[in-house]
Structure formats: structure tokens, C-alpha cells
Amino acid sequence: TLPQGVQVLGTDTDSGRDTRYRLALRMTDAQLSEFLAQFPETPEKSEIPKSTPVIAGPALSSAPDPLYAQDQIITTDHGTVTREIIVDQRAPDEVYVHLSLYTT
């Protein structure tokens, strides 16, 4: 779920072998803490997402210190779903979060 007041900057879906859903969000530091509390893995520093294209918000190639996490959950409707989270903090209370969910 999204904390109250989070801005949804863009959504996208595509499918091939898997179905992928993507969200681009903008939130405050407090909203980020609330959002990340839902996930067992805490995003950590990574160079991986800098080459990832985004659907909205600033390009990750200019992100100062992107954070990345990936996990998997089992759902009733879609089986195993992989979740990828990229956190791009540009300034205090200017946080961009890129969430990808795809079935495997």
C-alpha cells in the first residue's frame, strides 16, 4: 500500500513471458519510512539501477546515491512475484521511488 499523500508520477505495464507492473512515485522522508516498512529487505547502495530507464521522474543516471532491493512474495492470484525497489533521494523530502513487480 502507498502512504497517504504519495504522488504517483507514472504507471506502466508490459508483458512477454512475464507480466511487469511499474510505478514511479514521489514522496517525503516520512512517507518513505512508512512505505519501506512493508518490505523485509532494506534497500542498499547499488550501482545497478543507474542504468535502469524510469517511466517518470529524474533519470537514475544522475541519482546521487541510489538504493536498491529485490525480494519475492507468493500471491494467490499471480504465484511468485518479484519486487524491485529503487530509492532515489534528491533532497530532504524529495524522494523518488521506482517499484517494479513481475511474475515469474
C-alpha positions in Angstrom: 0.0 0.0 0.0 1.0 3.6 -0.5 1.2 6.1 2.4 -1.3 8.9 2.2 -0.2 11.8 0.1 2.3 10.0 -2.1 2.4 11.3 -5.6 2.1 8.7 -8.4 4.2 10.1 -11.2 3.6 7.3 -13.7 2.4 3.7 -14.1 3.2 1.1 -16.8 2.7 -2.5 -17.6 4.0 -4.8 -20.2 4.1 -8.5 -20.8 6.1 -11.1 -22.6 6.9 -14.3 -20.8 6.2 -12.4 -17.6 3.9 -9.6 -16.7 5.6 -6.5 -15.3 3.9 -3.6 -13.5 5.9 -0.4 -12.8 5.2 2.6 -10.6 7.1 5.8 -10.3 6.4 7.7 -7.0 7.5 10.9 -5.3 7.3 11.0 -1.5 8.7 12.6 1.6 11.2 11.1 4.0 8.4 10.1 6.5 6.3 8.5 3.7 9.4 6.6 2.6 9.9 5.1 6.0 6.3 4.1 6.2 6.4 2.6 2.7 9.6 0.6 3.2 8.3 -0.8 6.5 6.2 -3.2 4.3 9.2 -4.9 2.8 11.6 -7.4 4.6 14.6 -6.1 2.7 16.0 -2.6 3.2 17.3 -1.0 0.0 21.1 -0.6 0.0 23.6 1.3 -2.1 24.0 -0.1 -5.6 25.2 0.9 -9.0 22.7 -1.5 -10.7 19.8 0.9 -11.0 21.7 3.8 -12.6 21.3 2.2 -16.0 17.6 1.4 -15.4 15.2 3.5 -17.5 12.4 5.2 -15.5 8.9 5.9 -16.5 8.7 9.2 -14.7 10.8 11.5 -12.5 14.5 12.2 -12.9 16.8 9.8 -14.8 18.6 7.4 -12.5 21.9 8.1 -14.3 22.0 11.4 -12.3 21.0 9.9 -9.0 23.5 10.8 -6.2 23.2 7.5 -4.2 20.5 5.2 -5.5 19.4 2.4 -3.2 18.1 -1.0 -4.4 16.4 -4.0 -3.0 14.7 -7.1 -4.5 12.6 -9.8 -2.9 9.9 -12.3 -3.9 6.5 -13.0 -2.5 3.9 -15.7 -3.1 0.5 -14.5 -4.1 -2.8 -16.3 -4.6 -3.6 -14.7 -8.0 -0.1 -14.5 -9.6 2.1 -17.1 -8.0 5.6 -15.9 -7.3 6.0 -12.1 -7.8 9.4 -10.5 -7.8 9.6 -6.9 -6.4 12.3 -4.5 -7.2 12.6 -1.2 -5.4 14.9 1.7 -6.3 15.1 4.7 -4.0 16.5 7.9 -5.4 16.7 10.7 -2.8 17.5 14.0 -4.4 17.0 16.3 -1.3 15.3 16.3 2.0 11.7 15.3 1.4 12.3 14.8 -2.3 12.4 11.1 -2.7 11.7 9.2 -6.0 10.8 5.5 -5.7 10.7 3.2 -8.6 8.8 0.0 -8.0 8.7 -3.0 -10.4 6.6 -6.1 -9.9 6.8 -9.0 -12.2 5.5 -12.5 -12.3 8.0 -15.4 -12.7 
